Amino acid sequence: MTYIAAENPNIVAVALHPGIVNTEMTTDSFKRFALDTPELVGGVGVWLAGWEGEDIGFLSGRFISANWDVDDLVAKKEDIVQGELLKMHINANLGTAQFGQ
């Protein structure tokens, strides 16, 4: 999402983890954890789409989970932005440097 947000500044790109929803694909070992609902992730999707009128642009390029409280996310906006939180970074030595040459 960081890359998509950087390449497309006119859109808000957020990676949304849907939680664990009990579906036909949920294995028995995960059923006890499958407490989230399709309505939960759908509601967060609607919130992200901006239908609530909330400014969520600060989440662009970041990761959130459907079972996090969206009011808490908004309240922590400054901490998230200043701390570069909720982003995944890949650090690498590319080219011949990665082989010690």
PyMOL commands that set and color helices and strands:
alter all, ss='L'
color gray80, all
select helices_A, chain A and resi 2-7+28-31+38-48+57-59+70-75+77-82+95-99
alter helices_A, ss='H'
color red, helices_A
select strands_A, chain A and resi 14-17+62-65
alter strands_A, ss='S'
color yellow, strands_A
deselect
rebuild
show_as cartoon
